[in-house]
Amino acid sequence: MRAIEVLGVSKKFKIPVERADTLFERIVSVFSGGLRYKEFWALKDVSFEVEKGEIFGIIGPNGGGKTTLLSIVAGILPPDSGEVKINGKVVPILGLGVGFNPELSVKDNVIIYGTIMGLRKKEIERKFEEIVQFAEIDEFKNAKLKNLSSGMIARLAFSTVINTNPDIIIVDEVLAVGDINFRRKCYRKLREMNEEGITILLASHSPEMIRGLCNRAMLLNRSLIEIGEPKEVLRRYEELNAKK
């Protein structure tokens, strides 16, 4: 059974080609038609499928469209063309504390995020101690989020997500933040969840992560270059890097 189908997805952004230095100049430029934009295609006609229970990896250069693609699959960004079909509850980890409020406490953030992801308040409160212990921030559980380091926030985001009963987890480069021991702990947890049937779609710059975790992988550089066994995809990735 397919967990994810991406069918001919393209996404473009408009980039201003003239810079107005002051607010007044910007207003004048807008009303005079002087501010011009060029189109930048972050993704062009990308298609792939992820089977239920797979760990599917996306690798590619900076600016290759990985985060844009994950955001579209997660339903955060709309595609300009194409379609995404999802079979199951998707929970994304696409940045450091995306969806968190820095002015609220760690506990309040976890409760709010958990309820947004469909859990009852009592259920997420019951899981709170487990969440902060996995994130290794037990002594900061009553602190405001803004007092945590970026690594702590990344750990908290990951730990919260894995406790929201997902069918599909979407993971961006957030696991690159923090120490290597915690990353290994996350990898072990992802493998455990995958063994329970959870589908994982992840993007990484790390060949080691793709090689060590994924059943299949794809090489993305705004369009699909290669898809298949991680070993073959990583070989093409190395060839691409060698041409730079």
N, C-alpha and C positions, 0 to 999 in steps of 0.2 A: 504494500500500500504506500502511495506517495504522501509524504508529509508536506512537501513544498513543491510547487511547480512555478517556474518563472518563464514566461512566454514572450519573447521579443521585446524585452523591456529597454526603453531608452529614457534618458533624463538629461535635460539641458538647463543651464543657468545663464542669466544675463549678467555680463560684467561691464561696468562703465568704462569707457575708453577716454573720457575727458574728466579731469578733476577740477571741481570748484572749491576754492580755498575757504570761502566764508559762507555762512547760512544764506545771506542775501544773494550771493552769486549762484548758489544752488537753486534758490527759488526762481531767480531770473532765468536760469538755464532750463529749468523744467517747463516754465510757461512759454518760453521762446522756442522750445523744441531744440535747444542747443545741447542738451545732455544726451549723448549717444551711447548705445550699448552694443556689445558684440555677444554673439551666442557661443557658449562653451558647452560642448557635449561631454558630460561626465561619464555617461554610459550610452552605448549604441547597440541595439538589437541583441541583448543578452538573453539567452535561454538555457535553462538547466533544470534538473529535477533532483530532489533529495528524498530518498526512501525513508519510511518510518524506521526508526532505530539506528540510523546512520550517524556517524560523526563526519561531517562534510566540511572540508577546509577551503578557504579562499586565500590565495597568496598573490602578491603583485607589488609593483613599485609604488612609492608615494605618489598620490594624485591619480592612481589607477582606477579609482571608483569603488574601492572595497566598502568604505563606510557608507557611501551613497547607496550602494546596492543593499547592504544590510538594513539601512533605514527604510528603504522601499519595501523590502520583505516584511519588516516589522510593522508596516502600516503608518510609519511616521512621516514619510515623504510620499507624495503621489508620483507615479511615472508619467512622463509626457506621452508615451505610447507603450503598448504592451499590457500584460496582465500578470498578476500574481495570485495563485490559488493556494490556500492554506487549509490543512486538515488537522485541527487541534488548537489548543491554547498556546499562544506565543508569548514568551516573556523575554524582552531584550535587555542586554547589558551593553550599552553603546557609548558609554562615557563615564567619567568620574562623577558619580552621584547624580546622574540625570534623573530628574523627578524629585530630588531631595531639596529641602529648604535649609540653607545654612543657618538661619536664625532659630530654627527649632532644635529640640534635643534629639539625640540619637534615637531614643525610644519612640518619640513622636514621629520621626521620619520613617522608621521601620513600620509603625502601625499604619500610617497614611499610605505608604507604598504598598503594603500588603493588602489593604482594603481596595486600593485601585486595581490590584491584580486579582480581585475576586474572593479574597479570604474574609471571613468574619473577624471582627475586632478581637473577640475572645480567642480565636484560633491563632492569630498572629501574636497576641500577648503571651499565649502559652508557649510559643516557639521562640520568644524573644531571647531568653537566656542562651538557648542553643545557637541562635544567630550571632550574638556578640562573642560567644566563646569560640565559634568557628573562625570569626573575623579577627580574633585575638585582640579585642579592644574592651575586654570586660571592665577594666578600671575606668573607661571613658563612657560607659553606657548612659550616664546622667549628664554628660557634657553637651554643649551645643555643637552642632555639626561643624560650624566654622572653626572650632578649636582643634579639629582633627587634621592630621596631615593628609596629603593626597593619597598616599599609600593606604592609610587607614580607611579613607572613604571608599577607595577601590575595593578593599577587602569587605567592607560593610555592604557595598552594592552587590557583590558576588554572593555573599552569604545570605542576603535577603532574598535574592532572586531564586536561589536553589531551594528555598523553603516556601515557594508560592504554588507548588503543585503544577508545574508546567508540563505540557506535552512536547513543546519545542523551545529550546533555549538558543538565543542569538547572541553571540559573544564577539565584541570588537576587540581592539588592542588593549582593553582595560587590564587584562591579566599581565601585560608587560610592566605594569607599575608594581613596585614592591620587591621584597627579597625573593631569592630563588627558592627558598624552602617553602614559602607560602604558595608560590606558583606551582610547585610540585604537588602540594596539598590540593590545590584547585584541580590540577590535572587528574589526580586520583579520584576526586569527587565526581568529575565529569565522566570518567570511565565507569564508576559505580552507577551513576544515573543512567548512562547509556545501556548498561547491562540490564537495567529495569525497563528498558524500552523507550526511553526519552531520546528524541532526535536533537542533535546539536549542530548548528551552523555557526562556524567561527571564521574570523579573518585574522591573519597574522603576517608579520614580516619574518617570522622565525621558521626556517626550514625544519629545525628540530621539533618544533611543536606540531607542524603539519605531519611530519614523518612519524612521530611518536603517538599521535592521538587519532589521526583520521583514517577512515576506511577508503574514502575517495577525496579528490581535491580538484580544484580548478585554478588556472592561471588567468588573471584578469588584468588587462591594461586598457580600460575603457570599453573594450569589447572582449569577448571570450577568445582566448588564445589556445588553451589546452584544457581538457578535462579527462580524468581517468584515475589510474593508480597514483598514489602520492609520489612514488619513486620517479615515474615518467614526467609528472607535472613539475617536480622539483628540478629535474634535468633541464627542462625547457626554461625554467626560471633562471637557472644558472647561465644558460646560453644568452638569455635576454640581458642579464647583468653584465656579461662579458663584452657585449656590444657597446656598452656605454663609454 
